[in-house]
Amino acid sequence: MIRFGVDPDALASRMVDDFSRTVLQGALRVADDDKNPIRGNLFASAIRELLTHMLHELAPENEVKQCSWFNVETDDGRPTRAQRQRYVIQGGLSDRYVKDALQLDADDLRRQLGDSVKALHKATHLRPGSVVGDDRTVDALAQDALGSLVALLDAIDHCRLEMMMAVTEAVVDEATDEVLRETIQTIDELATHHSIEEIYVDDVKTVRIDAHFVWYRATGTIGAELQWGSNSDLRRGDGATLNHSFPFICDIPAPVNDPGHFETSMVDLRVSDGGWRD
């Protein structure tokens, strides 16, 4: 069911935590309550706090300050809302890269959210002459605010998708190389010997962009032959072999100033036993 131009369930699934989902649910309920004469003001207050919470969760102050594009614009040196929004979308990536390589107009998105926050801020001041309760005004306020929130979330997804599409093949190769060059303790401790038979990468995604790195993640399975006993034991019938698949996750960072060049010394490979011990 679409309300105020959005699907509430779909939007709730994109919130950063349970608190955000609770605030969103409450804001939508109060906006729907046409018997509440100040429903628009209460909705505005809730959504403004929701946006503030999300920006602080997704853009920690110390991370924003480490970005090469950060400049002090406040008396206390803390990031502005616009700078936090900038970090949420692009991390430490440069504006030029975001515009030219990712084809994303971050400035327009910042203006859109900024205008919505101003409207919400104005509506939260409840005094004679500022009551927001009529259907048309509430609907317009809700659609603008929720539309801006969706646009912000869409921009985050777009940025990460474009980054992923640009390097998917290279990430697969790097993950495969990491599996082959690492001694995998999870597999090594299960049998006397093992050999890697196949490596299958079934998914690649950009999991985050921070002040210094774009973090890609490859997931898949390692097909291995496990051997108990020596080759001589096998020939005598005293050993055994078994094929088994082991799920893996491989996190691969690339610097924000060169998102296609991996920091191989920081690659993190994690292999599970694939239910072997269950």
N, C-alpha and C positions, 0 to 999 in steps of 0.2 A: 504494500500500500504506500503510495507516494504522498508525502506530507511536506508542504512548503517547498516543493520542487526537488525533494530528495527521498531516497528510500531509507527510512530510519534504521532498519536492521543492517543494511549494507554499510551505512555510515558508522554505526556502532561497532561493527567488526573491524573498522580501521582506526579506532581510538587507541591511544598508547597504553592505557591501563584500565583497570576496573573503575577507578575514580572518575576518569573521563567519560566512561560509558554511563555511570550513574548520573553525572551532571547533565549529559546530553539527554538522557531519558527524562529527567526532571524538567529540563527546559522545554522539551517538546510537549510534555503533559500540561505545563502551565500555559503555554502558548495556545493549546487547544481548548482551554477552559474559558469559554465565552461568557461565563457567569462571573469571572474575575475581572473587575474593572481596571486593574493595573497589570494585567497579564503581560502586556508588551514590555513594561518596565522590568518585571521580574525575569522574563525571558532574556532581555538584554543583559541584565546583571549576570545571569548564569552563563550565558555564552561567552561574555567577555572574560569571565574567570576561567572558563574552559580553554579558550584560546591562549590565555596567559600561561596556564598550567602546561599545555602541550608544548608551547614554545620553550619554556624553561626545561621541560623534560628532554626534549629533542635537541636542544641547543644549550648545553651547560656553559656557564660563563667562562670557565677556564679554557674550554675548547674553542669558543668563539674568539677569545683574545689571542689565541695562537695562530689564527689564520693570517696569511700574508696580506690580505685585503683589509684587515681590521684597523680602524683608526678610532681614537678616543673622541667621542662626541658628547659625552655627558660630564657633569661636574664631578661625579663620584667614580668615573672611569668604567662604569659597568656598561655592557652592550645595550644598545637600543633595541626596541622591538623589531625594527626593520633589519638590524644586523643579525638578530636571532633567526628571523625568518630566512634571511639570506643563507645562513649556515644550514638550516634545516633542509633547504633545497639543494645546495651545492657543496656544503662542507667547505674545504679549503680550495676548491677549484676556482680558477680565475673567472671573472665576468666574461672575458673574451672567449675562453674555452666553452663556457656554458652557452653563449650566444652563437658562436661560429660552428662549433663541433656538435653541440647537442640541440641546436635550433630551439632554444628556450628563452623567452623574453621574461627574465626574472624581474626586471624593473616594473613591468606592467602588473605582474602578480603582487609585488610589494605595494604598489599603489592601490590595487583592488582591496587587499586585506587592510591596508591602512585606512581607507575610506570606510570600510565596514566597522572597524574598531572605533573610529570617531563617532559613527552613528550609534553604536552600542553604548559608548561612554555617555553620550548626550542623553540617551533614553534611560540610563540608570539613575539619573538625578531626578528623584521624585519630589516634585513641589507643585503648588498650584499652577496650572497652565501647562504642565509637562506630562500629564497622564497619557499613557499609550494603551488604549484598550479597544478601539474600534477595529473591526475586522480588516478593513483595507490597509490600515497603517501597520497592524501587527503582521499581516501576511507579507507586506513589502519588506519590513524589517527582518523577518525570519528568513525569507527567501534570499535576501542580499547577504545576510550573515552566514547562513549555511552554505550558500553558493560559494562564498569566499573560502570557507573551510574546505569544501570539496576541491576547489581549485588548487589550494595549497597542497593537499594530499595527492592530487593528480600530478602536480609538478614534481613532487618527491619521487613518485613512481616513474614518471617519464624520464627523469634524470638517470635513475638507476637502470632502467630498461635500456636506454641508449648506450650507457656505459657498458652494459653487459653485451649487447649486440655487437659492439665494436671489437670486443676481445674474446668472444666465446671460444673460438678455435684455439687461440693461444693459451687460454686458461686450461682447456682440456689437455693440451700438450704438456703444460707445466705440471698439472696434477699427475699425469701419467709418469712424467720424468721423476717426480718426487716419490711416487710409489716404488719405482724401480731402483732409486738410489738409496732409499732408506731401509735399514734393517727393522722389520716390523715386529716389535716385541710381542704384540698380541698373538700373532701367528706363530712366531718363533718358539714360544713357550708351550705350545700345544703338542708338538711332535718332535721327533728326533731330527727330521729334515723337512723342508717344504720347498716347493717351487711355484713361482707365479705363472699361472697358465694364461690368464687374460685380465685386462683392466677395462672396466666399462664405466664411463662417466654418463650418468643419465640426466643431470641437471647442472646448470651454471646460473648463478645470479649474483647481483651486486647486493651485499648485505648491509653495507654502510659506507658513508663517506665522511671522514673526520677531518680535522684540521690539516693532517699531514698525508693521509693515505686513502686511496680507494680500496675497499676490501671486497674481493671476489670470493665466492665459495663454490667449489665443485663437489658434488656428491655422486656416489656410485658404488660399485662393488668390485672386489678383487677376487677373482677365481683362483684358488690355489690347490695344489695337490699336497696333502700331508702324508708324511712317511714315518712309520715307527720301525725302528731297527735299521740296520745297515743294508746295503745292497746284497751283501752275502746272506744276511738273515732272510731277505726276501726270496732269494733263490732257494733257500732251504725250506721255505714255507713258515719261517718263524717270525716274519715281519708282516706289516700290513700297510696299505695305502688307502686314502680316501680323498675325494674331491669335495671342497666346501667353499661357499661364498662368504666373504667378509665385507660388510658395509663400511664405507669410509666417508669422512668429511675432510676436505682440504681447503683451508683458508689461505688466500694468496693476496698479499698487498702490493699496491703500485703507488708511487708518490703522486700527489695531486698535480705536480708540475710536469709529470710525464706518465699519464694514466695507462699507457700501453707497455710500460717497462716494469717488470716485476722485481720485487726485492726478494730474491731467492733465499737469502739467509734468514728471512722472517717467515717463510712458508710454514704453516702449521698443519700437519697431517695427523688425523685421529682415526684409528681403525677399531671397530668393535668386533666381538667374537662371533657375531651373527647368530646368537642364541645357542652357541656351543655348550655353555655351562647350564642352560636351563633344564 
